[in-house]
Amino acid sequence: MNLLSLAALLVSGCMCAAQYGQSLDDLPRIVDNTTASNAAEKYTLPPLPYEYDALEPHISSQIMKLHHTAHHQAYVDNLNRALADLAGTVGQWDMATKDKIEVLEETIHFNRGGHINHSLFWKGLAPAGSPESVPQGDLERAIVEKWGNADEFRAALSRTIIARVRGSGWGWVVCDVNTQKLSFATTRDQDPISLPQVVIFGIDMWEHAYYLQYYNNKQNYLKAIWAVLNWKEAGERYAACMKHSATSS
Ligand SMILES: [Fe+2]
């Protein structure tokens, strides 16, 4: 990506669909109406929609607090710092600045993804046993239609994630806004999902998300996540994907 296209990206808020609440510029609006509303302002750590111990015993309070206040906070801080550094290069066209901009591009890509992915992740979880944690609505019907039942869906998702996320990365259930089909996806590092796919569920497979509680047992971590998925939030994301079908046909 060259400087011109990066500048365009910063102005437009990336190639993602803001209408789905999953682009960088749209994040503050969907997680906290009081935070920045454009790329020129600083991004802030969105508060969790529940207490740190709300997902216990499935995800420990220790993990949630460290994950949120240390890891996600670092993505936000590094993103803000890189954006400020990039702004400081405006009008400078020497080779040293070009090299600096290339590094900043990578830093922005990584930390922007970390901010987007984690913001979607927190909102995609809910306390076990809450009304939100139960498969429901059109999303459940679409899953049953494709995978047979929720257990088969969970098993297939777990197999895909275990097989394809070999290092740090994310497992996803996504909806294609063109076909309205559900499928699985995985991304490396902090790469986000982008159009035509939108996120229904996101599962953080970085070790910082589970190691303090589940060590190297990814299967048990995935079982735990299953108990605290927020199906209400996922259903709203699915409805947004289906609405695209209704408005574009
Ligand atoms: Fe994480």
Residues whose N, C-alpha, C, O or C-beta is under 5 A from the ligand:
A	BS01	LIG	D204 W206 A209
